[in-house]
Amino acid sequence: MSYRCTSCKNEIDDFCLLCPWCGAWMTVRQFRDMSHGGSLPLPLPDVVASSLSRMKTRVHAFDALLGGGFVVGSSLLLTGPPGAGKSTLLLQLLESSAQKSLYVSGEESVQQLKLRADRLHINSRAIAVLFETNVNLVVSHVREAPPGLLVIDSIQTVYTELSESLPGTTAQIRKCTYLLRRLAQEKEMVLLVVGQVTKGMQAAGPKMLEHAVDCVLSIGMSDESPAVRTLSVLKNRFGPAGCFLSLPLTADGFVLRGE
């Protein structure tokens, strides 16, 4: 038996009065699994497939890891323990892509981000930075000037006014991710969400989000090779999964080879 919210259209495993995704009351209904829009089933040869539009980062190894670059309108989750280099890697990828980007931080101020960028020798006017934890305000900024790439660092620090829960709780993480995903699809941009985990790789938030995003990347640290990080693809709806990439890390950031 399947259920779906008539407000946000997300599927839900069990019946409930309050939609766990959008927070709407009395909108969960049982539904029959039919093709999109409730139309009649189509024979497979009659379905017109649309080609994927991809956005290159111009870092050859990273684009190949994803199956050809970012898919426009997709959402990606990057997880890893503190100090693994998540923010550093994202800043370098934003610069390499040369796309109009918005880096939203709920942990570091814009001044702290500027210091990090200076250390990495990044000074691109294509990258805008914003210190904000209210997702509704982030959505407003994006609607006014949509970027090609949107980074949320991290999902545990942001909140939406649709929920009275504290930032980092299950309800907040779900609702914030839902709003950001819909925004990425609507504006045809790429959403990159950072999920913090402990050094023991334990955290309920990122694990819960794995089913809600299109791609899950994990950056790992090794005691044997402290100057090397391993970037693994745990899930990928638009490319291969189970593959990984070794990234040397120096005082100036990751060593990324362009095309």
Stockholm file with secondary structure:
# STOCKHOLM 1.0

chainA/1-259         MSYRCTSCKNEIDDFCLLCPWCGAWMTVRQFRDMSHGGSLPLPLPDVVASSLSRMKTRVHAFDALLGGGFVVGSSLLLTGPPGAGKSTLLLQLLESSAQKSLYVSGEESVQQLKLRADRLHINSRAIAVLFETNVNLVVSHVREAPPGLLVIDSIQTVYTELSESLPGTTAQIRKCTYLLRRLAQEKEMVLLVVGQVTKGMQAAGPKMLEHAVDCVLSIGMSDESPAVRTLSVLKNRFGPAGCFLSLPLTADGFVLRGE
#=GR chainA/1-259 SS CCEEETTTCCEESSCCSBCTTTCCBSCEEECCCCSGGGCCCCCGGGCCCCCCCEECCSBHHHHHHHTSSEETTCEEEEEECTTSCHHHHHHHHHHHHTCCEEEEESSSCHHHHHHHHHHTTCCCTTEEEEECCBHHHHHHHHHHSCCSEEEEECTTTCBCTTCCSCTTSHHHHHHHHHHHHHHHHHHTCEEEEEEECCTTCCCHHHHHHGGGSSEEEEEEECSSCTTEEEEEEEEETTSCCSCEEEEEEETTEECCCBC
#=GC SS_cons         CCEEETTTCCEESSCCSBCTTTCCBSCEEECCCCSGGGCCCCCGGGCCCCCCCEECCSBHHHHHHHTSSEETTCEEEEEECTTSCHHHHHHHHHHHHTCCEEEEESSSCHHHHHHHHHHTTCCCTTEEEEECCBHHHHHHHHHHSCCSEEEEECTTTCBCTTCCSCTTSHHHHHHHHHHHHHHHHHHTCEEEEEEECCTTCCCHHHHHHGGGSSEEEEEEECSSCTTEEEEEEEEETTSCCSCEEEEEEETTEECCCBC
//
